[in-house]
Amino acid sequence: TSVIVLGAGASGIFAAKQLKAAGIDVTILEARPDAIGGRMHKVEFPPKSGRFVELGANWIEGLGSNITNPVLPLVQKWGVNFKPTDFTNTTYRSASGSFDQSVFQDRLAAFSAITEMTSELSDKRMAADALDISLRAGYRMAGWYPKDEIDYAIEWNTFDYEQAETPDDFIMDKPAEFGCGYGSNCLKLNKTVSEIRWAVGNDGVSALDLPVSRQSPVKVTCKDGSVYTADYVISSFSLGVLQNVDVKFAPTLPDWKIQSIHSFHMAAYTKIFISFPSKFWTDNTEFIWYGATRRGEFTNWQVFDAAPYKEYFKGEHVLLCTVTDQVAFRIERQSDEQTKAELVQVLKNMYGPKVPNASAILVPRWNSDPLFRGSFTNWPIGMIKEEFDNLVAPINRLWFTGEHTSLEYFGYVHGAILAGTKTGDDVVKCIKNGCPKYPYHPVIHNAHGTTKFGKGERQ
Ligand SMILES: Cc1cc2nc3c(=O)[nH]c(=O)nc-3n(C[C@H](O)[C@H](O)[C@H](O)COP(=O)(O)OP(=O)(O)OC[C@H]3O[C@@H](n4cnc5c(N)ncnc54)[C@H](O)[C@@H]3O)c2cc1C
């Protein structure tokens, strides 16, 4: 029995690892010509400096909690150098330059108390199995009414900076968080999949209703014309890729699957790296928070020649500015020169007119890249478990994995690793002992019976 795994990101690699360990013939098809790792991707910056920055994932989350993040043993095994981030080591600067840091610290403490209250409220609501509400509603119920740039900077840096969406669009009752040489010949790089024929009967007709045993193998076609067949296929493509038309599924996926794919959010999170010929900023904190006049426009700056990256970036003057959501989309659409000019202007607002011109800028475009179409998944407000079941459920010989298929840790590398491991294990069971049952729901019924309004019935 053979299995094709589509994509060599964290989830695809871990699914393949389980299959290979069980003695199953597995092939991974990956579009990139020279790299595995998907949304974990390093690039040299500044150019020709011998230093590397991570365009995608760079944090191992929740190391202080009592659950082990599966990334940690890997990092330890391979001796990867990593440093803790101190998110409180920050300076606040307003659009007109410096700011009284004690006022900033007081406001930050007030917001910490609000998030504490919101979290208690969320615990109570989850215990009562209450229908979720937006985090914005939760903040207001806890007494948070942001009134000026400093409040918005605190809110953005505490929330949007992690989740890439605003509290208005985000659920208050988020599922669990962590406390807060793959060998070779079965990995095929430079293989951009264009079509997946996943249900074909022996006579060539659609076999949606046939038992798996009476179907032909799955057929995967790549852009270079090569064709691969196997008994099973596991898609590890991102939710963003599934939401677009870069890959064709033949026959078309069933309506319940399509609906679930389009019902979840693919967030936009963009890390802009910018380097300067000299250091002009006077703050020595790890972060600088900017009191932007337009919410989220250049609110968070991470300083690479401050601790803990100081040694690695010695002699370089690099800042990392993160943007999310609509600002990230806007930045992707415009030229890097325009973005550079906008960032330099904000730095001049903070540090005066002597800010030099930037020597280099690096703007990743995760949202328009056809291999990703976004950064990571979030659950929209009002989402229900049945829709998630439909997102994950395999159909005949076609299986789905990826960070978006992790119920507890979607959006993260550890979510991708745990999801890939589970999918790999389940396909092994399917081949060796009979397929595990995955629930799915052809129609998700309205539980409250209130949405079918006729004319004049709204009152
Ligand atoms: C900017 C950014 C910051 C992040 N920060 C963090 C963080 O700090 N910590 C954390 O835990 N997580 C973070 N994440 C999320 C994390 O990177 C992802 O959740 C995780 O890497 C997803 O892994 P995956 O295997 O599900 O998908 P992917 O990594 O997307 O893997 C899918 C693979 O499929 C390939 N592919 C796509 N289309 C095709 C095709 N047509 N043919 C062949 N191959 C194809 C892709 O090239 C890719 O290799 C971040 C993500 C981004 C973008």
The ligand as a Gaussian input file, in Angstrom:
#p B3LYP/6-31G(d) Opt

LIG

0 1
 C        4.512000      34.963000       9.679000
 C        4.181000      33.738000      10.490000
 C        4.548000      33.679000      11.825000
 C        4.256000      32.546000      12.590000
 N        4.708000      32.462000      13.878000
 C        4.583000      31.305000      14.570000
 C        5.258000      31.119000      15.809000
 O        5.998000      32.000000      16.249000
 N        5.086000      29.946000      16.470000
 C        4.305000      28.921000      15.967000
 O        4.188000      27.872000      16.610000
 N        3.673000      29.064000      14.767000
 C        3.817000      30.220000      14.055000
 N        3.259000      30.340000      12.798000
 C        2.393000      29.263000      12.290000
 C        3.170000      28.043000      11.790000
 O        4.224000      28.462000      10.958000
 C        2.220000      27.119000      11.020000
 O        1.090000      26.830000      11.816000
 C        2.858000      25.770000      10.639000
 O        4.193000      25.928000      10.203000
 C        1.990000      25.138000       9.548000
 O        2.500000      23.899000       9.155000
 P        1.644000      22.993000       8.140000
 O        2.392000      21.746000       7.901000
 O        0.239000      22.871000       8.629000
 O        1.515000      23.861000       6.788000
 P        2.634000      24.453000       5.811000
 O        3.861000      24.791000       6.576000
 O        1.957000      25.539000       5.053000
 O        2.965000      23.240000       4.848000
 C        2.279000      23.021000       3.641000
 C        3.311000      22.677000       2.549000
 O        2.589000      22.460000       1.333000
 C        3.349000      23.011000       0.259000
 N        2.435000      23.272000      -0.869000
 C        1.429000      24.178000      -0.942000
 N        0.805000      24.117000      -2.148000
 C        1.429000      23.121000      -2.837000
 C        1.211000      22.546000      -4.136000
 N        0.269000      22.982000      -4.979000
 N        2.015000      21.510000      -4.515000
 C        2.985000      21.018000      -3.688000
 N        3.233000      21.539000      -2.454000
 C        2.455000      22.576000      -2.035000
 C        3.951000      24.273000       0.844000
 O        5.090000      24.711000       0.107000
 C        4.290000      23.823000       2.263000
 O        5.617000      23.330000       2.361000
 C        3.558000      31.448000      11.997000
 C        3.205000      31.506000      10.640000
 C        3.527000      32.630000       9.888000
 C        3.200000      32.643000       8.411000

